[in-house]
């Protein structure tokens, strides 16, 4: 159930990451949302490994981890797409 919660949270995180990092993304809004979902999963995994605990619901800590992971993946995506 935790994976499903991170995916749903990732939809919100992807949109928030787009608001925090505006610009002309090579993939548009759909890619940003997909990166948000992946970023939420990465943020949740790293947060669990670093001892922040697992997801127990939608709270500020979970949202911050998801948005942080989304921003990290969005920045990496922009760097990789910019080199082509």
mmCIF file of the N, C-alpha and C atoms, coordinates in Angstrom:
data_MODEL
# 
_entry.id   MODEL 
# 
loop_
_atom_site.group_PDB 
_atom_site.id 
_atom_site.type_symbol 
_atom_site.label_atom_id 
_atom_site.label_alt_id 
_atom_site.label_comp_id 
_atom_site.label_asym_id 
_atom_site.label_entity_id 
_atom_site.label_seq_id 
_atom_site.pdbx_PDB_ins_code 
_atom_site.Cartn_x 
_atom_site.Cartn_y 
_atom_site.Cartn_z 
_atom_site.occupancy 
_atom_site.B_iso_or_equiv 
_atom_site.pdbx_formal_charge 
_atom_site.auth_seq_id 
_atom_site.auth_comp_id 
_atom_site.auth_asym_id 
_atom_site.auth_atom_id 
_atom_site.pdbx_PDB_model_num 
ATOM 1   N N  . UNK A 1 1  ? 0.820  -1.202 0.000   1.00 0.00 ? 1  UNK A N  1 
ATOM 2   C CA . UNK A 1 1  ? 0.000  0.000  0.000   1.00 0.00 ? 1  UNK A CA 1 
ATOM 3   C C  . UNK A 1 1  ? 0.856  1.254  0.000   1.00 0.00 ? 1  UNK A C  1 
ATOM 4   N N  . UNK A 1 2  ? 2.044  1.183  0.572   1.00 0.00 ? 2  UNK A N  1 
ATOM 5   C CA . UNK A 1 2  ? 2.911  2.361  0.639   1.00 0.00 ? 2  UNK A CA 1 
ATOM 6   C C  . UNK A 1 2  ? 3.347  2.806  -0.751  1.00 0.00 ? 2  UNK A C  1 
ATOM 7   N N  . UNK A 1 3  ? 3.586  1.865  -1.656  1.00 0.00 ? 3  UNK A N  1 
ATOM 8   C CA . UNK A 1 3  ? 4.001  2.227  -3.018  1.00 0.00 ? 3  UNK A CA 1 
ATOM 9   C C  . UNK A 1 3  ? 2.891  2.999  -3.725  1.00 0.00 ? 3  UNK A C  1 
ATOM 10  N N  . UNK A 1 4  ? 1.653  2.571  -3.563  1.00 0.00 ? 4  UNK A N  1 
ATOM 11  C CA . UNK A 1 4  ? 0.517  3.262  -4.183  1.00 0.00 ? 4  UNK A CA 1 
ATOM 12  C C  . UNK A 1 4  ? 0.401  4.687  -3.626  1.00 0.00 ? 4  UNK A C  1 
ATOM 13  N N  . UNK A 1 5  ? 0.610  4.842  -2.343  1.00 0.00 ? 5  UNK A N  1 
ATOM 14  C CA . UNK A 1 5  ? 0.541  6.171  -1.728  1.00 0.00 ? 5  UNK A CA 1 
ATOM 15  C C  . UNK A 1 5  ? 1.642  7.075  -2.280  1.00 0.00 ? 5  UNK A C  1 
ATOM 16  N N  . UNK A 1 6  ? 2.846  6.529  -2.472  1.00 0.00 ? 6  UNK A N  1 
ATOM 17  C CA . UNK A 1 6  ? 3.932  7.340  -3.043  1.00 0.00 ? 6  UNK A CA 1 
ATOM 18  C C  . UNK A 1 6  ? 3.644  7.713  -4.488  1.00 0.00 ? 6  UNK A C  1 
ATOM 19  N N  . UNK A 1 7  ? 2.980  6.863  -5.239  1.00 0.00 ? 7  UNK A N  1 
ATOM 20  C CA . UNK A 1 7  ? 2.626  7.187  -6.621  1.00 0.00 ? 7  UNK A CA 1 
ATOM 21  C C  . UNK A 1 7  ? 1.602  8.318  -6.660  1.00 0.00 ? 7  UNK A C  1 
ATOM 22  N N  . UNK A 1 8  ? 0.584  8.230  -5.820  1.00 0.00 ? 8  UNK A N  1 
ATOM 23  C CA . UNK A 1 8  ? -0.417 9.303  -5.761  1.00 0.00 ? 8  UNK A CA 1 
ATOM 24  C C  . UNK A 1 8  ? 0.229  10.603 -5.293  1.00 0.00 ? 8  UNK A C  1 
ATOM 25  N N  . UNK A 1 9  ? 1.069  10.495 -4.289  1.00 0.00 ? 9  UNK A N  1 
ATOM 26  C CA . UNK A 1 9  ? 1.782  11.679 -3.802  1.00 0.00 ? 9  UNK A CA 1 
ATOM 27  C C  . UNK A 1 9  ? 2.705  12.228 -4.886  1.00 0.00 ? 9  UNK A C  1 
ATOM 28  N N  . UNK A 1 10 ? 3.229  11.342 -5.732  1.00 0.00 ? 10 UNK A N  1 
ATOM 29  C CA . UNK A 1 10 ? 4.105  11.753 -6.823  1.00 0.00 ? 10 UNK A CA 1 
ATOM 30  C C  . UNK A 1 10 ? 3.410  12.623 -7.852  1.00 0.00 ? 10 UNK A C  1 
ATOM 31  N N  . UNK A 1 11 ? 2.130  12.388 -8.070  1.00 0.00 ? 11 UNK A N  1 
ATOM 32  C CA . UNK A 1 11 ? 1.383  13.254 -8.982  1.00 0.00 ? 11 UNK A CA 1 
ATOM 33  C C  . UNK A 1 11 ? 1.389  14.696 -8.483  1.00 0.00 ? 11 UNK A C  1 
ATOM 34  N N  . UNK A 1 12 ? 1.139  14.852 -7.201  1.00 0.00 ? 12 UNK A N  1 
ATOM 35  C CA . UNK A 1 12 ? 1.151  16.191 -6.597  1.00 0.00 ? 12 UNK A CA 1 
ATOM 36  C C  . UNK A 1 12 ? 2.575  16.746 -6.582  1.00 0.00 ? 12 UNK A C  1 
ATOM 37  N N  . UNK A 1 13 ? 3.536  15.902 -6.244  1.00 0.00 ? 13 UNK A N  1 
ATOM 38  C CA . UNK A 1 13 ? 4.931  16.342 -6.162  1.00 0.00 ? 13 UNK A CA 1 
ATOM 39  C C  . UNK A 1 13 ? 5.451  16.788 -7.525  1.00 0.00 ? 13 UNK A C  1 
ATOM 40  N N  . UNK A 1 14 ? 5.069  16.092 -8.583  1.00 0.00 ? 14 UNK A N  1 
ATOM 41  C CA . UNK A 1 14 ? 5.488  16.482 -9.925  1.00 0.00 ? 14 UNK A CA 1 
ATOM 42  C C  . UNK A 1 14 ? 4.976  17.862 -10.302 1.00 0.00 ? 14 UNK A C  1 
ATOM 43  N N  . UNK A 1 15 ? 3.739  18.128 -9.957  1.00 0.00 ? 15 UNK A N  1 
ATOM 44  C CA . UNK A 1 15 ? 3.179  19.455 -10.242 1.00 0.00 ? 15 UNK A CA 1 
ATOM 45  C C  . UNK A 1 15 ? 3.857  20.536 -9.400  1.00 0.00 ? 15 UNK A C  1 
ATOM 46  N N  . UNK A 1 16 ? 4.131  20.226 -8.122  1.00 0.00 ? 16 UNK A N  1 
ATOM 47  C CA . UNK A 1 16 ? 4.826  21.203 -7.273  1.00 0.00 ? 16 UNK A CA 1 
ATOM 48  C C  . UNK A 1 16 ? 6.262  21.431 -7.746  1.00 0.00 ? 16 UNK A C  1 
ATOM 49  N N  . UNK A 1 17 ? 6.935  20.363 -8.193  1.00 0.00 ? 17 UNK A N  1 
ATOM 50  C CA . UNK A 1 17 ? 8.295  20.511 -8.705  1.00 0.00 ? 17 UNK A CA 1 
ATOM 51  C C  . UNK A 1 17 ? 8.294  21.407 -9.941  1.00 0.00 ? 17 UNK A C  1 
ATOM 52  N N  . UNK A 1 18 ? 7.286  21.279 -10.778 1.00 0.00 ? 18 UNK A N  1 
ATOM 53  C CA . UNK A 1 18 ? 7.173  22.127 -11.970 1.00 0.00 ? 18 UNK A CA 1 
ATOM 54  C C  . UNK A 1 18 ? 6.963  23.580 -11.577 1.00 0.00 ? 18 UNK A C  1 
ATOM 55  N N  . UNK A 1 19 ? 6.212  23.816 -10.503 1.00 0.00 ? 19 UNK A N  1 
ATOM 56  C CA . UNK A 1 19 ? 6.011  25.187 -10.030 1.00 0.00 ? 19 UNK A CA 1 
ATOM 57  C C  . UNK A 1 19 ? 7.288  25.760 -9.420  1.00 0.00 ? 19 UNK A C  1 
ATOM 58  N N  . UNK A 1 20 ? 8.056  24.925 -8.728  1.00 0.00 ? 20 UNK A N  1 
ATOM 59  C CA . UNK A 1 20 ? 9.294  25.377 -8.099  1.00 0.00 ? 20 UNK A CA 1 
ATOM 60  C C  . UNK A 1 20 ? 10.384 25.600 -9.143  1.00 0.00 ? 20 UNK A C  1 
ATOM 61  N N  . UNK A 1 21 ? 10.433 24.734 -10.153 1.00 0.00 ? 21 UNK A N  1 
ATOM 62  C CA . UNK A 1 21 ? 11.450 24.825 -11.208 1.00 0.00 ? 21 UNK A CA 1 
ATOM 63  C C  . UNK A 1 21 ? 10.778 25.115 -12.547 1.00 0.00 ? 21 UNK A C  1 
ATOM 64  N N  . UNK A 1 22 ? 10.280 26.340 -12.747 1.00 0.00 ? 22 UNK A N  1 
ATOM 65  C CA . UNK A 1 22 ? 9.621  26.631 -14.021 1.00 0.00 ? 22 UNK A CA 1 
ATOM 66  C C  . UNK A 1 22 ? 10.651 26.665 -15.148 1.00 0.00 ? 22 UNK A C  1 
ATOM 67  N N  . UNK A 1 23 ? 10.173 26.494 -16.322 1.00 0.00 ? 23 UNK A N  1 
ATOM 68  C CA . UNK A 1 23 ? 11.060 26.546 -17.478 1.00 0.00 ? 23 UNK A CA 1 
ATOM 69  C C  . UNK A 1 23 ? 10.505 25.688 -18.599 1.00 0.00 ? 23 UNK A C  1 
ATOM 70  N N  . UNK A 1 24 ? 11.224 25.706 -19.691 1.00 0.00 ? 24 UNK A N  1 
ATOM 71  C CA . UNK A 1 24 ? 10.820 24.958 -20.861 1.00 0.00 ? 24 UNK A CA 1 
ATOM 72  C C  . UNK A 1 24 ? 11.402 23.558 -20.772 1.00 0.00 ? 24 UNK A C  1 
ATOM 73  N N  . UNK A 1 25 ? 10.611 22.622 -20.281 1.00 0.00 ? 25 UNK A N  1 
ATOM 74  C CA . UNK A 1 25 ? 11.060 21.237 -20.167 1.00 0.00 ? 25 UNK A CA 1 
ATOM 75  C C  . UNK A 1 25 ? 10.922 20.544 -21.506 1.00 0.00 ? 25 UNK A C  1 
ATOM 76  N N  . UNK A 1 26 ? 11.874 19.674 -21.834 1.00 0.00 ? 26 UNK A N  1 
ATOM 77  C CA . UNK A 1 26 ? 11.820 18.982 -23.116 1.00 0.00 ? 26 UNK A CA 1 
ATOM 78  C C  . UNK A 1 26 ? 10.630 18.046 -23.286 1.00 0.00 ? 26 UNK A C  1 
ATOM 79  N N  . UNK A 1 27 ? 9.986  17.625 -22.215 1.00 0.00 ? 27 UNK A N  1 
ATOM 80  C CA . UNK A 1 27 ? 8.906  16.666 -22.338 1.00 0.00 ? 27 UNK A CA 1 
ATOM 81  C C  . UNK A 1 27 ? 7.534  17.220 -22.021 1.00 0.00 ? 27 UNK A C  1 
ATOM 82  N N  . UNK A 1 28 ? 7.450  18.404 -21.510 1.00 0.00 ? 28 UNK A N  1 
ATOM 83  C CA . UNK A 1 28 ? 6.166  18.983 -21.172 1.00 0.00 ? 28 UNK A CA 1 
ATOM 84  C C  . UNK A 1 28 ? 5.641  18.513 -19.828 1.00 0.00 ? 28 UNK A C  1 
ATOM 85  N N  . UNK A 1 29 ? 4.373  18.735 -19.602 1.00 0.00 ? 29 UNK A N  1 
ATOM 86  C CA . UNK A 1 29 ? 3.741  18.461 -18.312 1.00 0.00 ? 29 UNK A CA 1 
ATOM 87  C C  . UNK A 1 29 ? 3.639  16.967 -18.019 1.00 0.00 ? 29 UNK A C  1 
ATOM 88  N N  . UNK A 1 30 ? 3.401  16.163 -19.029 1.00 0.00 ? 30 UNK A N  1 
ATOM 89  C CA . UNK A 1 30 ? 3.248  14.722 -18.806 1.00 0.00 ? 30 UNK A CA 1 
ATOM 90  C C  . UNK A 1 30 ? 4.552  14.119 -18.289 1.00 0.00 ? 30 UNK A C  1 
ATOM 91  N N  . UNK A 1 31 ? 5.670  14.464 -18.895 1.00 0.00 ? 31 UNK A N  1 
ATOM 92  C CA . UNK A 1 31 ? 6.977  13.966 -18.445 1.00 0.00 ? 31 UNK A CA 1 
ATOM 93  C C  . UNK A 1 31 ? 7.272  14.477 -17.045 1.00 0.00 ? 31 UNK A C  1 
ATOM 94  N N  . UNK A 1 32 ? 6.891  15.709 -16.748 1.00 0.00 ? 32 UNK A N  1 
ATOM 95  C CA . UNK A 1 32 ? 7.111  16.261 -15.419 1.00 0.00 ? 32 UNK A CA 1 
ATOM 96  C C  . UNK A 1 32 ? 6.334  15.464 -14.373 1.00 0.00 ? 32 UNK A C  1 
ATOM 97  N N  . UNK A 1 33 ? 5.113  15.070 -14.680 1.00 0.00 ? 33 UNK A N  1 
ATOM 98  C CA . UNK A 1 33 ? 4.318  14.276 -13.743 1.00 0.00 ? 33 UNK A CA 1 
ATOM 99  C C  . UNK A 1 33 ? 4.921  12.885 -13.571 1.00 0.00 ? 33 UNK A C  1 
ATOM 100 N N  . UNK A 1 34 ? 5.365  12.275 -14.667 1.00 0.00 ? 34 UNK A N  1 
ATOM 101 C CA . UNK A 1 34 ? 6.010  10.958 -14.574 1.00 0.00 ? 34 UNK A CA 1 
ATOM 102 C C  . UNK A 1 34 ? 7.285  11.056 -13.738 1.00 0.00 ? 34 UNK A C  1 
ATOM 103 N N  . UNK A 1 35 ? 8.067  12.108 -13.958 1.00 0.00 ? 35 UNK A N  1 
ATOM 104 C CA . UNK A 1 35 ? 9.260  12.321 -13.136 1.00 0.00 ? 35 UNK A CA 1 
ATOM 105 C C  . UNK A 1 35 ? 8.876  12.582 -11.680 1.00 0.00 ? 35 UNK A C  1 
ATOM 106 N N  . UNK A 1 36 ? 7.733  13.213 -11.453 1.00 0.00 ? 36 UNK A N  1 
ATOM 107 C CA . UNK A 1 36 ? 7.254  13.427 -10.092 1.00 0.00 ? 36 UNK A CA 1 
ATOM 108 C C  . UNK A 1 36 ? 6.929  12.119 -9.392  1.00 0.00 ? 36 UNK A C  1 
ATOM 109 N N  . UNK A 1 37 ? 6.306  11.212 -10.108 1.00 0.00 ? 37 UNK A N  1 
ATOM 110 C CA . UNK A 1 37 ? 5.995  9.901  -9.531  1.00 0.00 ? 37 UNK A CA 1 
ATOM 111 C C  . UNK A 1 37 ? 7.282  9.151  -9.218  1.00 0.00 ? 37 UNK A C  1 
ATOM 112 N N  . UNK A 1 38 ? 8.212  9.141  -10.179 1.00 0.00 ? 38 UNK A N  1 
ATOM 113 C CA . UNK A 1 38 ? 9.500  8.471  -9.947  1.00 0.00 ? 38 UNK A CA 1 
ATOM 114 C C  . UNK A 1 38 ? 10.273 9.157  -8.829  1.00 0.00 ? 38 UNK A C  1 
ATOM 115 N N  . UNK A 1 39 ? 10.219 10.482 -8.790  1.00 0.00 ? 39 UNK A N  1 
ATOM 116 C CA . UNK A 1 39 ? 10.896 11.224 -7.733  1.00 0.00 ? 39 UNK A CA 1 
ATOM 117 C C  . UNK A 1 39 ? 10.313 10.945 -6.356  1.00 0.00 ? 39 UNK A C  1 
ATOM 118 N N  . UNK A 1 40 ? 9.015  10.765 -6.297  1.00 0.00 ? 40 UNK A N  1 
ATOM 119 C CA . UNK A 1 40 ? 8.378  10.423 -5.024  1.00 0.00 ? 40 UNK A CA 1 
ATOM 120 C C  . UNK A 1 40 ? 8.828  9.048  -4.554  1.00 0.00 ? 40 UNK A C  1 
ATOM 121 N N  . UNK A 1 41 ? 8.928  8.116  -5.486  1.00 0.00 ? 41 UNK A N  1 
ATOM 122 C CA . UNK A 1 41 ? 9.414  6.790  -5.123  1.00 0.00 ? 41 UNK A CA 1 
ATOM 123 C C  . UNK A 1 41 ? 10.867 6.840  -4.653  1.00 0.00 ? 41 UNK A C  1 
ATOM 124 N N  . UNK A 1 42 ? 11.696 7.613  -5.377  1.00 0.00 ? 42 UNK A N  1 
ATOM 125 C CA . UNK A 1 42 ? 13.103 7.762  -4.983  1.00 0.00 ? 42 UNK A CA 1 
ATOM 126 C C  . UNK A 1 42 ? 13.203 8.474  -3.640  1.00 0.00 ? 42 UNK A C  1 
ATOM 127 N N  . UNK A 1 43 ? 12.453 9.554  -3.471  1.00 0.00 ? 43 UNK A N  1 
ATOM 128 C CA . UNK A 1 43 ? 12.467 10.291 -2.210  1.00 0.00 ? 43 UNK A CA 1 
ATOM 129 C C  . UNK A 1 43 ? 11.988 9.433  -1.043  1.00 0.00 ? 43 UNK A C  1 
ATOM 130 N N  . UNK A 1 44 ? 10.968 8.629  -1.279  1.00 0.00 ? 44 UNK A N  1 
ATOM 131 C CA . UNK A 1 44 ? 10.468 7.734  -0.231  1.00 0.00 ? 44 UNK A CA 1 
ATOM 132 C C  . UNK A 1 44 ? 11.476 6.662  0.129   1.00 0.00 ? 44 UNK A C  1 
ATOM 133 N N  . UNK A 1 45 ? 12.132 6.108  -0.889  1.00 0.00 ? 45 UNK A N  1 
ATOM 134 C CA . UNK A 1 45 ? 13.140 5.089  -0.637  1.00 0.00 ? 45 UNK A CA 1 
ATOM 135 C C  . UNK A 1 45 ? 14.328 5.678  0.128   1.00 0.00 ? 45 UNK A C  1 
ATOM 136 N N  . UNK A 1 46 ? 14.828 6.831  -0.339  1.00 0.00 ? 46 UNK A N  1 
ATOM 137 C CA . UNK A 1 46 ? 15.964 7.456  0.345   1.00 0.00 ? 46 UNK A CA 1 
ATOM 138 C C  . UNK A 1 46 ? 15.600 7.897  1.757   1.00 0.00 ? 46 UNK A C  1 
ATOM 139 N N  . UNK A 1 47 ? 14.403 8.422  1.934   1.00 0.00 ? 47 UNK A N  1 
ATOM 140 C CA . UNK A 1 47 ? 13.962 8.832  3.265   1.00 0.00 ? 47 UNK A CA 1 
ATOM 141 C C  . UNK A 1 47 ? 13.881 7.662  4.224   1.00 0.00 ? 47 UNK A C  1 
ATOM 142 N N  . UNK A 1 48 ? 13.409 6.525  3.721   1.00 0.00 ? 48 UNK A N  1 
ATOM 143 C CA . UNK A 1 48 ? 13.343 5.325  4.550   1.00 0.00 ? 48 UNK A CA 1 
ATOM 144 C C  . UNK A 1 48 ? 14.747 4.832  4.895   1.00 0.00 ? 48 UNK A C  1 
ATOM 145 N N  . UNK A 1 49 ? 15.644 4.853  3.919   1.00 0.00 ? 49 UNK A N  1 
ATOM 146 C CA . UNK A 1 49 ? 17.009 4.393  4.148   1.00 0.00 ? 49 UNK A CA 1 
ATOM 147 C C  . UNK A 1 49 ? 17.779 5.323  5.095   1.00 0.00 ? 49 UNK A C  1 
ATOM 148 N N  . UNK A 1 50 ? 17.458 6.601  5.075   1.00 0.00 ? 50 UNK A N  1 
ATOM 149 C CA . UNK A 1 50 ? 18.133 7.565  5.939   1.00 0.00 ? 50 UNK A CA 1 
ATOM 150 C C  . UNK A 1 50 ? 17.512 7.657  7.324   1.00 0.00 ? 50 UNK A C  1 
ATOM 151 N N  . UNK A 1 51 ? 16.448 6.885  7.562   1.00 0.00 ? 51 UNK A N  1 
ATOM 152 C CA . UNK A 1 51 ? 15.863 6.828  8.896   1.00 0.00 ? 51 UNK A CA 1 
ATOM 153 C C  . UNK A 1 51 ? 14.745 7.819  9.160   1.00 0.00 ? 51 UNK A C  1 
ATOM 154 N N  . UNK A 1 52 ? 14.171 8.396  8.115   1.00 0.00 ? 52 UNK A N  1 
ATOM 155 C CA . UNK A 1 52 ? 13.051 9.308  8.320   1.00 0.00 ? 52 UNK A CA 1 
ATOM 156 C C  . UNK A 1 52 ? 11.740 8.559  8.523   1.00 0.00 ? 52 UNK A C  1 
ATOM 157 N N  . UNK A 1 53 ? 11.757 7.245  8.353   1.00 0.00 ? 53 UNK A N  1 
ATOM 158 C CA . UNK A 1 53 ? 10.563 6.428  8.555   1.00 0.00 ? 53 UNK A CA 1 
ATOM 159 C C  . UNK A 1 53 ? 9.813  6.204  7.264   1.00 0.00 ? 53 UNK A C  1 
ATOM 160 N N  . UNK A 1 54 ? 8.922  5.229  7.297   1.00 0.00 ? 54 UNK A N  1 
ATOM 161 C CA . UNK A 1 54 ? 8.100  4.932  6.130   1.00 0.00 ? 54 UNK A CA 1 
ATOM 162 C C  . UNK A 1 54 ? 6.903  5.865  6.060   1.00 0.00 ? 54 UNK A C  1 
ATOM 163 N N  . UNK A 1 55 ? 6.167  5.733  4.995   1.00 0.00 ? 55 UNK A N  1 
ATOM 164 C CA . UNK A 1 55 ? 4.998  6.581  4.828   1.00 0.00 ? 55 UNK A CA 1 
ATOM 165 C C  . UNK A 1 55 ? 3.858  6.045  5.696   1.00 0.00 ? 55 UNK A C  1 
ATOM 166 N N  . UNK A 1 56 ? 3.245  6.941  6.405   1.00 0.00 ? 56 UNK A N  1 
ATOM 167 C CA . UNK A 1 56 ? 2.108  6.556  7.239   1.00 0.00 ? 56 UNK A CA 1 
ATOM 168 C C  . UNK A 1 56 ? 0.872  7.350  6.859   1.00 0.00 ? 56 UNK A C  1 
ATOM 169 N N  . UNK A 1 57 ? 0.958  8.115  5.814   1.00 0.00 ? 57 UNK A N  1 
ATOM 170 C CA . UNK A 1 57 ? -0.141 8.946  5.353   1.00 0.00 ? 57 UNK A CA 1 
ATOM 171 C C  . UNK A 1 57 ? 0.422  10.149 4.637   1.00 0.00 ? 57 UNK A C  1 
ATOM 172 N N  . UNK A 1 58 ? -0.432 11.021 4.223   1.00 0.00 ? 58 UNK A N  1 
ATOM 173 C CA . UNK A 1 58 ? 0.005  12.226 3.544   1.00 0.00 ? 58 UNK A CA 1 
ATOM 174 C C  . UNK A 1 58 ? 0.251  13.306 4.585   1.00 0.00 ? 58 UNK A C  1 
ATOM 175 N N  . UNK A 1 59 ? 1.509  13.563 4.861   1.00 0.00 ? 59 UNK A N  1 
ATOM 176 C CA . UNK A 1 59 ? 1.871  14.614 5.798   1.00 0.00 ? 59 UNK A CA 1 
ATOM 177 C C  . UNK A 1 59 ? 2.946  15.487 5.157   1.00 0.00 ? 59 UNK A C  1 
ATOM 178 N N  . UNK A 1 60 ? 3.361  16.510 5.866   1.00 0.00 ? 60 UNK A N  1 
ATOM 179 C CA . UNK A 1 60 ? 4.323  17.464 5.334   1.00 0.00 ? 60 UNK A CA 1 
ATOM 180 C C  . UNK A 1 60 ? 5.674  16.812 5.061   1.00 0.00 ? 60 UNK A C  1 
ATOM 181 N N  . UNK A 1 61 ? 6.089  15.887 5.911   1.00 0.00 ? 61 UNK A N  1 
ATOM 182 C CA . UNK A 1 61 ? 7.371  15.200 5.717   1.00 0.00 ? 61 UNK A CA 1 
ATOM 183 C C  . UNK A 1 61 ? 7.350  14.380 4.436   1.00 0.00 ? 61 UNK A C  1 
ATOM 184 N N  . UNK A 1 62 ? 6.274  13.657 4.212   1.00 0.00 ? 62 UNK A N  1 
ATOM 185 C CA . UNK A 1 62 ? 6.141  12.849 3.006   1.00 0.00 ? 62 UNK A CA 1 
ATOM 186 C C  . UNK A 1 62 ? 6.125  13.723 1.760   1.00 0.00 ? 62 UNK A C  1 
ATOM 187 N N  . UNK A 1 63 ? 5.417  14.822 1.824   1.00 0.00 ? 63 UNK A N  1 
ATOM 188 C CA . UNK A 1 63 ? 5.355  15.736 0.688   1.00 0.00 ? 63 UNK A CA 1 
ATOM 189 C C  . UNK A 1 63 ? 6.726  16.331 0.406   1.00 0.00 ? 63 UNK A C  1 
ATOM 190 N N  . UNK A 1 64 ? 7.453  16.717 1.452   1.00 0.00 ? 64 UNK A N  1 
ATOM 191 C CA . UNK A 1 64 ? 8.787  17.287 1.261   1.00 0.00 ? 64 UNK A CA 1 
ATOM 192 C C  . UNK A 1 64 ? 9.740  16.271 0.636   1.00 0.00 ? 64 UNK A C  1 
ATOM 193 N N  . UNK A 1 65 ? 9.688  15.020 1.073   1.00 0.00 ? 65 UNK A N  1 
ATOM 194 C CA . UNK A 1 65 ? 10.534 13.984 0.474   1.00 0.00 ? 65 UNK A CA 1 
ATOM 195 C C  . UNK A 1 65 ? 10.175 13.757 -0.990  1.00 0.00 ? 65 UNK A C  1 
ATOM 196 N N  . UNK A 1 66 ? 8.902  13.731 -1.293  1.00 0.00 ? 66 UNK A N  1 
ATOM 197 C CA . UNK A 1 66 ? 8.459  13.503 -2.661  1.00 0.00 ? 66 UNK A CA 1 
ATOM 198 C C  . UNK A 1 66 ? 8.847  14.660 -3.575  1.00 0.00 ? 66 UNK A C  1 
ATOM 199 N N  . UNK A 1 67 ? 8.657  15.885 -3.111  1.00 0.00 ? 67 UNK A N  1 
ATOM 200 C CA . UNK A 1 67 ? 9.011  17.050 -3.920  1.00 0.00 ? 67 UNK A CA 1 
ATOM 201 C C  . UNK A 1 67 ? 10.529 17.121 -4.091  1.00 0.00 ? 67 UNK A C  1 
ATOM 202 N N  . UNK A 1 68 ? 11.273 16.814 -3.039  1.00 0.00 ? 68 UNK A N  1 
ATOM 203 C CA . UNK A 1 68 ? 12.736 16.813 -3.145  1.00 0.00 ? 68 UNK A CA 1 
ATOM 204 C C  . UNK A 1 68 ? 13.238 15.803 -4.159  1.00 0.00 ? 68 UNK A C  1 
ATOM 205 N N  . UNK A 1 69 ? 12.693 14.593 -4.119  1.00 0.00 ? 69 UNK A N  1 
ATOM 206 C CA . UNK A 1 69 ? 13.064 13.586 -5.113  1.00 0.00 ? 69 UNK A CA 1 
ATOM 207 C C  . UNK A 1 69 ? 12.659 13.996 -6.516  1.00 0.00 ? 69 UNK A C  1 
ATOM 208 N N  . UNK A 1 70 ? 11.510 14.629 -6.653  1.00 0.00 ? 70 UNK A N  1 
ATOM 209 C CA . UNK A 1 70 ? 11.043 15.083 -7.966  1.00 0.00 ? 70 UNK A CA 1 
ATOM 210 C C  . UNK A 1 70 ? 11.926 16.187 -8.527  1.00 0.00 ? 70 UNK A C  1 
ATOM 211 N N  . UNK A 1 71 ? 12.320 17.110 -7.681  1.00 0.00 ? 71 UNK A N  1 
ATOM 212 C CA . UNK A 1 71 ? 13.206 18.189 -8.130  1.00 0.00 ? 71 UNK A CA 1 
ATOM 213 C C  . UNK A 1 71 ? 14.555 17.616 -8.548  1.00 0.00 ? 71 UNK A C  1 
ATOM 214 N N  . UNK A 1 72 ? 15.050 16.664 -7.795  1.00 0.00 ? 72 UNK A N  1 
ATOM 215 C CA . UNK A 1 72 ? 16.324 16.027 -8.121  1.00 0.00 ? 72 UNK A CA 1 
ATOM 216 C C  . UNK A 1 72 ? 16.252 15.346 -9.493  1.00 0.00 ? 72 UNK A C  1 
ATOM 217 N N  . UNK A 1 73 ? 15.208 14.577 -9.738  1.00 0.00 ? 73 UNK A N  1 
ATOM 218 C CA . UNK A 1 73 ? 15.067 13.904 -11.029 1.00 0.00 ? 73 UNK A CA 1 
ATOM 219 C C  . UNK A 1 73 ? 14.788 14.885 -12.165 1.00 0.00 ? 73 UNK A C  1 
ATOM 220 N N  . UNK A 1 74 ? 14.013 15.926 -11.913 1.00 0.00 ? 74 UNK A N  1 
ATOM 221 C CA . UNK A 1 74 ? 13.725 16.926 -12.941 1.00 0.00 ? 74 UNK A CA 1 
ATOM 222 C C  . UNK A 1 74 ? 14.997 17.671 -13.333 1.00 0.00 ? 74 UNK A C  1 
ATOM 223 N N  . UNK A 1 75 ? 15.813 18.018 -12.349 1.00 0.00 ? 75 UNK A N  1 
ATOM 224 C CA . UNK A 1 75 ? 17.085 18.696 -12.653 1.00 0.00 ? 75 UNK A CA 1 
ATOM 225 C C  . UNK A 1 75 ? 18.008 17.775 -13.445 1.00 0.00 ? 75 UNK A C  1 
ATOM 226 N N  . UNK A 1 76 ? 18.087 16.514 -13.054 1.00 0.00 ? 76 UNK A N  1 
ATOM 227 C CA . UNK A 1 76 ? 18.906 15.555 -13.784 1.00 0.00 ? 76 UNK A CA 1 
ATOM 228 C C  . UNK A 1 76 ? 18.403 15.346 -15.206 1.00 0.00 ? 76 UNK A C  1 
ATOM 229 N N  . UNK A 1 77 ? 17.096 15.307 -15.378 1.00 0.00 ? 77 UNK A N  1 
ATOM 230 C CA . UNK A 1 77 ? 16.504 15.159 -16.702 1.00 0.00 ? 77 UNK A CA 1 
ATOM 231 C C  . UNK A 1 77 ? 16.829 16.348 -17.600 1.00 0.00 ? 77 UNK A C  1 
ATOM 232 N N  . UNK A 1 78 ? 16.759 17.544 -17.022 1.00 0.00 ? 78 UNK A N  1 
ATOM 233 C CA . UNK A 1 78 ? 17.091 18.747 -17.802 1.00 0.00 ? 78 UNK A CA 1 
ATOM 234 C C  . UNK A 1 78 ? 18.552 18.745 -18.220 1.00 0.00 ? 78 UNK A C  1 
ATOM 235 N N  . UNK A 1 79 ? 19.439 18.303 -17.331 1.00 0.00 ? 79 UNK A N  1 
ATOM 236 C CA . UNK A 1 79 ? 20.854 18.253 -17.672 1.00 0.00 ? 79 UNK A CA 1 
ATOM 237 C C  . UNK A 1 79 ? 21.110 17.237 -18.779 1.00 0.00 ? 79 UNK A C  1 
ATOM 238 N N  . UNK A 1 80 ? 20.508 16.060 -18.645 1.00 0.00 ? 80 UNK A N  1 
ATOM 239 C CA . UNK A 1 80 ? 20.707 15.007 -19.653 1.00 0.00 ? 80 UNK A CA 1 
ATOM 240 C C  . UNK A 1 80 ? 20.104 15.387 -21.000 1.00 0.00 ? 80 UNK A C  1 
ATOM 241 N N  . UNK A 1 81 ? 18.934 15.977 -21.020 1.00 0.00 ? 81 UNK A N  1 
ATOM 242 C CA . UNK A 1 81 ? 18.302 16.382 -22.271 1.00 0.00 ? 81 UNK A CA 1 
ATOM 243 C C  . UNK A 1 81 ? 19.000 17.580 -22.899 1.00 0.00 ? 81 UNK A C  1 
ATOM 244 N N  . UNK A 1 82 ? 19.629 18.409 -22.077 1.00 0.00 ? 82 UNK A N  1 
ATOM 245 C CA . UNK A 1 82 ? 20.322 19.582 -22.598 1.00 0.00 ? 82 UNK A CA 1 
ATOM 246 C C  . UNK A 1 82 ? 21.625 19.251 -23.307 1.00 0.00 ? 82 UNK A C  1 
ATOM 247 N N  . UNK A 1 83 ? 22.201 18.099 -23.026 1.00 0.00 ? 83 UNK A N  1 
ATOM 248 C CA . UNK A 1 83 ? 23.476 17.713 -23.640 1.00 0.00 ? 83 UNK A CA 1 
ATOM 249 C C  . UNK A 1 83 ? 23.314 17.148 -25.038 1.00 0.00 ? 83 UNK A C  1 
ATOM 250 N N  . UNK A 1 84 ? 22.115 16.836 -25.449 1.00 0.00 ? 84 UNK A N  1 
ATOM 251 C CA . UNK A 1 84 ? 21.890 16.241 -26.776 1.00 0.00 ? 84 UNK A CA 1 
ATOM 252 C C  . UNK A 1 84 ? 21.895 17.264 -27.857 1.00 0.00 ? 84 UNK A C  1 
# 
